[in-house]
Amino acid sequence: MLEESKEIYNRVFQLHKEGYSSDKIQTILRKEGLQDTFLTEALCKLKLVIYKKRKGRE
Protein backbone atom coordinates (compact mmCIF):
# COMPACT_ATOMS: atom_id res chain seq x y z
CA MET A 1 0.00 0.00 0.00
CA LEU A 2 2.88 2.37 0.74
CA GLU A 3 4.35 1.71 -2.70
CA GLU A 4 0.95 2.42 -4.26
CA SER A 5 0.77 5.75 -2.41
CA LYS A 6 4.18 6.77 -3.77
CA GLU A 7 3.06 5.92 -7.30
CA ILE A 8 -0.08 8.02 -6.86
CA TYR A 9 1.89 11.00 -5.52
CA ASN A 10 4.36 10.71 -8.38
CA ARG A 11 1.50 10.62 -10.89
CA VAL A 12 -0.16 13.68 -9.31
CA PHE A 13 3.08 15.68 -9.28
CA GLN A 14 3.87 14.65 -12.86
CA LEU A 15 0.45 15.85 -14.05
CA HIS A 16 0.98 19.11 -12.16
CA LYS A 17 4.37 19.61 -13.83
CA GLU A 18 2.67 19.09 -17.19
CA GLY A 19 0.47 22.07 -16.40
CA TYR A 20 -2.80 20.47 -15.34
CA SER A 21 -4.88 22.19 -12.66
CA SER A 22 -5.82 20.27 -9.51
CA ASP A 23 -9.40 19.96 -10.76
CA LYS A 24 -8.23 18.45 -14.04
CA ILE A 25 -5.86 16.11 -12.19
CA GLN A 26 -8.75 14.96 -10.03
CA THR A 27 -10.87 14.27 -13.12
CA ILE A 28 -8.08 12.36 -14.86
CA LEU A 29 -7.33 10.15 -11.88
CA ARG A 30 -11.00 9.42 -11.22
CA LYS A 31 -11.33 8.23 -14.81
CA GLU A 32 -8.32 5.98 -14.21
CA GLY A 33 -10.23 4.38 -11.32
CA LEU A 34 -8.36 5.83 -8.37
CA GLN A 35 -10.15 5.59 -5.03
CA ASP A 36 -11.33 8.88 -3.56
CA THR A 37 -9.39 8.41 -0.32
CA PHE A 38 -6.07 8.16 -2.14
CA LEU A 39 -7.03 10.94 -4.51
CA THR A 40 -7.94 13.35 -1.72
CA GLU A 41 -4.74 12.63 0.18
CA ALA A 42 -2.55 13.08 -2.90
CA LEU A 43 -4.23 16.36 -3.89
CA CYS A 44 -3.89 17.73 -0.36
CA LYS A 45 -0.19 16.96 -0.44
CA LEU A 46 0.14 18.65 -3.84
CA LYS A 47 -1.69 21.76 -2.62
CA LEU A 48 0.56 21.90 0.45
CA VAL A 49 3.68 21.80 -1.73
CA ILE A 50 2.29 24.53 -3.98
CA TYR A 51 1.41 26.67 -0.94
CA LYS A 52 4.88 26.25 0.57
CA LYS A 53 6.53 27.28 -2.70
CA ARG A 54 4.31 30.32 -2.95
CA LYS A 55 4.97 31.39 0.66
CA GLY A 56 8.71 30.88 0.18
CA ARG A 57 8.84 33.39 -2.65
CA GLU A 58 7.21 36.22 -0.74
URUR-V32388 format. One record per run of one state. SS is the DSSP state (2 for helix, 1 for strand, 0 for the rest). FROM is the first residue (numbers start at 0). TO is the last residue. If there is no record, write none. Layout:
ss->{SS;SS}
from->{FROM;FROM}
to->{TO;TO}
//
This chain:
ss->{0;2;0;2;0;2;0}
from->{0;1;17;21;31;35;57}
to->{0;16;20;30;34;56;57}
//
